[in-house]
Amino acid sequence: MLMSKDTPEVGDVWIDTETDRIYHITLVENDIIWFAMIYKYSGMQVFWEKLDMFCKDCKYLGHSKANINDLFKTENE
């Protein structure tokens, strides 16, 4: 899989350079980026932002080895 530090792809991890919040890219549609952020007490929330604004405010960290959907699964599921 070709990964780019300039264009977010599903599974990439980016950091907001102003807030240090870490985002996991969950979906890329046209010029809209959907990303998840994990909160300590309230779980995962998903947000969206236009591609150009997202890339302006965030920095590429790498590609995640984990699947974001598996983070809250338990053995009983």
Buried (B, 14 or more C-beta within 10 A) or exposed (E): EEEEEEEBBBBBBBBBEEEEBBBBBBEBEEEEBBBBEBEEEEEBEEEEBEBEEBBEBBEBBEEEEEEBEEEEEEEEE
